[in-house]
């Protein structure tokens, strides 16, 4: 018995504490300057949010202790939300790159040839990356303890907030490792993972705000919102309950449900942490069985044997029809190869948008939604679709040059008579052509709703007839600008992983800053001037061009001044299109000028 326990303890010791991958990454990477700056940036963001919130809540010199406690509570809510959002962003980056960097550097097969077991490889790769994420949580603990000085914040709230953030990081890390171990296209792991996480968080959160998903037995808050059935499945909805923004239903009124359902609805934060940790453990254990399966790629399996039995292609038979190449072959190659590689994602995005639009149209035709409600739902749907367009465009552009460099075809391309202007223009044109079908979908939906409103004689209609054309032009220009941004990052990066990380991170930061300032400025301007200013940022353009009634205090004021608002919006769209087209062209021209010098610097490193 003692020998068995000793063997188990020794196995556990080598599995995690003495895991060579864990010790190598932790001891080596923790000394890098990049990780130092990352920790500094994380703490700086948290501290900045806390300081700004404290300053805003304590401007009154005669504030009472209860006012100070209320301000500290608001500060804690903002800090907790920021911390959870950062965890959702950082955990996939660290964990998904654990395997992709090994495979991109062609060292993963060397790792498989060592005496390390599959369990050591999986747990070592996972925990070595989660170590940095969890240490960020620990480093931010003193900042949260500062909010307890004036009261209003309890220790259980802090522990629940940290538990939700830590569980989210563990789940996203385990899922990233599972995807990286099982997927074939490992270079697109981070991008696909970001899209999946973003869609889940956004869609489930919006459904949680829908009153048809609310629990009737829960008490409404001051805004009339009740707890949703989806709260135990979503970190931000569970955080709202932990922060007392939303109230849970009394457990005595849930007796008709089973024990697990009662526990999940009465304690959503604990339920979320429980199922995420169990799911992370299941995903991690499942990943162990796929570690060495990738090394057997090309060997016959039961599925390939069945396929070969019924389908035997004739050797040297031409099975691919001839294709017509564009006048710019670089543009044709970018558009066609990207379309083939990302065809499923593009198709899923288009079908998802059309499905949502059809359901909304059915509700609108049945008179269950008013024109204003339809406009707001359309605006939200279009925001989600265009966010995906920007993410897809930036990702494909960010890997446009790095994939050539990693595939060793960039040097071959540079030996041709093609100039740098020809190559970059071809890539930009091909990338925009690749993303164009994603833009056409929302435009067709908006035009269809506008035609239905005109045909039904609604006044005012849910969408004006010119809105689809205006937004179509703006979205194409904003997509081209995102492609130029991705090309810039791709030109200066060495690997696909770093290009995707920097490209998507820069896109999120720029869009977040622009949207924040845009919403503040439009809300301050209002009416016709707000309609003119809204097109100058991507998401305010979508929100207020589709739903211009939000710029007016009442529906009567909007009905009286709708014509002036439409004219102001048209002028603003034209000015914004010209301005950002000029900026995109200037960035592209700068990229052309720096192309040769950057290539020389990259080749000398």
Secondary structure as GFF3:
##gff-version 3
##sequence-region A 1 605
A	DSSP	alpha_helix	2	12	.	.	.	ID=ss1
A	DSSP	pi_helix	13	17	.	.	.	ID=ss2
A	DSSP	alpha_helix	20	29	.	.	.	ID=ss3
A	DSSP	alpha_helix	33	57	.	.	.	ID=ss4
A	DSSP	alpha_helix	65	104	.	.	.	ID=ss5
A	DSSP	alpha_helix	108	112	.	.	.	ID=ss6
A	DSSP	alpha_helix	118	139	.	.	.	ID=ss7
A	DSSP	alpha_helix	141	146	.	.	.	ID=ss8
A	DSSP	alpha_helix	155	182	.	.	.	ID=ss9
A	DSSP	three_ten_helix	186	188	.	.	.	ID=ss10
A	DSSP	alpha_helix	189	208	.	.	.	ID=ss11
A	DSSP	three_ten_helix	211	213	.	.	.	ID=ss12
A	DSSP	three_ten_helix	231	233	.	.	.	ID=ss13
A	DSSP	alpha_helix	235	242	.	.	.	ID=ss14
A	DSSP	three_ten_helix	251	254	.	.	.	ID=ss15
A	DSSP	alpha_helix	259	266	.	.	.	ID=ss16
A	DSSP	alpha_helix	268	288	.	.	.	ID=ss17
A	DSSP	three_ten_helix	294	296	.	.	.	ID=ss18
A	DSSP	alpha_helix	302	310	.	.	.	ID=ss19
A	DSSP	alpha_helix	329	341	.	.	.	ID=ss20
A	DSSP	alpha_helix	343	365	.	.	.	ID=ss21
A	DSSP	alpha_helix	371	398	.	.	.	ID=ss22
A	DSSP	alpha_helix	402	406	.	.	.	ID=ss23
A	DSSP	alpha_helix	410	414	.	.	.	ID=ss24
A	DSSP	alpha_helix	420	456	.	.	.	ID=ss25
A	DSSP	alpha_helix	467	492	.	.	.	ID=ss26
A	DSSP	alpha_helix	496	525	.	.	.	ID=ss27
A	DSSP	alpha_helix	527	534	.	.	.	ID=ss28
A	DSSP	alpha_helix	538	546	.	.	.	ID=ss29
A	DSSP	three_ten_helix	548	551	.	.	.	ID=ss30
A	DSSP	alpha_helix	555	560	.	.	.	ID=ss31
A	DSSP	alpha_helix	562	604	.	.	.	ID=ss32
###
